[in-house]
């Protein structure tokens, strides 16, 4: 129904997460009205992204060289490492403006049902980073079965470092949430993470 090149653009947009066929079609029609310079800028940005984004050799976060901006920032607390599942989690933590330590990005979680084992994620480089200067490791994987499995596996492996305190972020009810809408795991985590008032 559409010319082949226009249909190909729709199909490209439809590959983005959360973009259905109708939204992809709207995007394609929107791009059709763009000035050539704007299209060129988008294409250039995509090429630069594809050719310029790397994985930090120290923590596994996104970088533009061998190390990410956070690992290169000497003003951050070098004694704490927060372990997260993906670079998106780093961004989420940074938005809080409450954490000033380092990160370690696993780029996945252990999932035996999907065939993802400890050797398949970025674990060993975490252990290589632990020296006498590391005082705390915060396990900040998602509160899913896979995230909990990964956190439990890590906590067991980290027992061989007695000078390191291993903590787990609290999970529970969101602000404005209602008990009757929460699932059992959320309520369990809310009880576990309770604090004295």
Secondary structure, 3 states (H helix, E strand, C coil): CCCHHHHHHHHHHHCCCCCCHHHHHHHHHHHHCCCHHHHHHHHHHHHHHHHHCEECCCCCCEECCCCCHHHHCCCCCCCEEEEECCHHHHHHHHHHCCCCCEEEECCCCCEHHHCECHHHCCCHHHHHHCCCCCCEEEECCCCCHHHHHHHHHHHHHHHHCCCCEEEECCCCCCCCCCHHHCCHHHHHHHHHCCCCC
